[in-house]
Amino acid sequence: MVLNELVIDRGTAPSLTNLHVYADGAFVTVVQGDGLIVATPTGSTAYNLAAGGSMVHPGVPCLLFTPICPHTLSSRPLVFPEHVALTIVVPREARAGVYASFDGKHRVLLAPGDGVAVRASQFPVPTVCNLDASNDWFRSVRDGLNWNARVVQGAGEKAAKA
């Protein structure tokens, strides 16, 4: 069980990963690159955001699917409805295993032929809010991540360019 994200990555292997992805048993795609992030809305502002995924309000019931450094320009993040069960499989012919990390902990080696099943929990995590959930989330994104804020460059940055 994770609160933020599942990360599947190639670790120190020099080769790209090829991860076969299925949604409710139907083939979706092969992710070729450094790996894949499956995040919850709570985890959307962490590694998922740094990898180019979207920030998602915690009131949106979904799973976020974000490739890590994909080896194709057409590979883009996706958003799945919360009821979809995802399965990520390391193909048997893979050159190396990959690592699965659950909220940055419990790093597990997945050998060729192994897979991971992912689904949203039926039980949401209760949170405490100062005002209401939407206002707190937007304030947190604005203040904590400087979302949509124009940062004026300081004198030190100008001096460094001289």
VEXSEDREN-262348 format. One record per residue (C-alpha): x, y, z; residue in one letter. Coordinates in steps of 0.25 Angstrom, whole numbers, padded with zeros to 4 digits, always signed. Layout:
XYZA;...
// end
This chain:
+0000+0000+0000M;+0006+0014-0004V;+0001+0028-0001L;+0009+0035-0012N;+0015+0026-0023E;+0020+0014-0028L;+0033+0016-0036V;+0039+0005-0045I;+0053+0008-0050D;+0065+0002-0057R;+0074+0004-0045G;+0088+0003-0049T;+0086-0005-0062A;+0092+0002-0074P;+0080-0002-0083S;+0066+0004-0084L;+0054-0003-0078T;+0043-0009-0086N;+0031-0009-0077L;+0018-0015-0083H;+0006-0008-0077V;-0008-0014-0076Y;-0021-0007-0071A;-0032-0017-0067D;-0024-0028-0074G;-0024-0020-0087A;-0011-0017-0093F;-0008-0001-0093V;+0007+0001-0097T;+0021-0002-0095V;+0029+0008-0087V;+0043+0009-0092Q;+0052+0018-0084G;+0057+0019-0070D;+0045+0014-0063G;+0030+0018-0059L;+0023+0025-0048I;+0009+0022-0044V;+0005+0032-0034A;-0008+0036-0026T;-0013+0050-0026P;-0006+0052-0012T;+0007+0048-0019G;+0005+0056-0032S;+0013+0068-0026T;+0025+0059-0023A;+0034+0051-0032Y;+0022+0050-0042N;+0023+0066-0044L;+0038+0066-0045A;+0037+0055-0056A;+0027+0064-0064G;+0014+0059-0059G;+0002+0067-0055S;-0002+0072-0042M;-0015+0066-0038V;-0025+0071-0027H;-0027+0061-0016P;-0042+0061-0019G;-0040+0055-0033V;-0041+0040-0032P;-0030+0035-0041C;-0016+0028-0043L;-0005+0036-0051L;+0004+0029-0060F;+0017+0036-0064T;+0028+0030-0072P;+0042+0034-0066I;+0051+0039-0077C;+0044+0031-0089P;+0052+0028-0101H;+0041+0033-0110T;+0036+0047-0112L;+0022+0043-0113S;+0021+0036-0099S;+0013+0045-0090R;+0007+0044-0076P;-0007+0038-0075L;-0018+0039-0064V;-0026+0026-0061F;-0039+0026-0054P;-0038+0020-0040E;-0046+0008-0043H;-0035+0003-0054V;-0026-0008-0049A;-0012-0006-0055L;-0002-0017-0057T;+0013-0014-0061I;+0021-0026-0066V;+0036-0028-0068V;+0036-0036-0081P;+0043-0050-0080R;+0053-0045-0091E;+0057-0033-0083A;+0072-0031-0082R;+0072-0028-0067A;+0062-0027-0056G;+0056-0014-0051V;+0054-0008-0037Y;+0040-0005-0031A;+0040+0005-0020S;+0028+0008-0011F;+0027+0022-0006D;+0042+0022-0007G;+0043+0010+0002K;+0043-0005+0001H;+0052-0005-0012R;+0049-0019-0018V;+0056-0025-0030L;+0046-0030-0041L;+0053-0040-0050A;+0049-0043-0064P;+0035-0049-0065G;+0031-0042-0051D;+0020-0032-0050G;+0013-0022-0041V;-0002-0020-0040A;-0007-0006-0036V;-0020-0001-0032R;-0026+0010-0024A;-0030+0007-0010S;-0045+0007-0006Q;-0042+0014+0007F;-0037+0029+0005P;-0027+0035+0015V;-0034+0045+0024P;-0027+0058+0025T;-0029+0070+0034V;-0031+0084+0027C;-0030+0098+0032N;-0041+0103+0024L;-0046+0094+0013D;-0039+0083+0005A;-0039+0091-0008S;-0034+0104-0002N;-0023+0097+0006D;-0018+0089-0006W;-0017+0102-0015F;-0010+0110-0004R;+0000+0098-0002S;+0003+0098-0017V;+0004+0113-0018R;+0012+0115-0006D;+0020+0102-0005G;+0023+0100-0020L;+0022+0115-0024N;+0012+0110-0035W;+0009+0120-0045N;+0018+0131-0038A;+0028+0139-0046R;+0041+0140-0038V;+0049+0152-0040V;+0064+0150-0042Q;+0073+0156-0031G;+0086+0164-0032A;+0094+0152-0029G;+0089+0145-0042E;+0093+0158-0050K;+0107+0159-0044A;+0109+0144-0047A;+0107+0147-0062K;+0117+0158-0062A;
// end
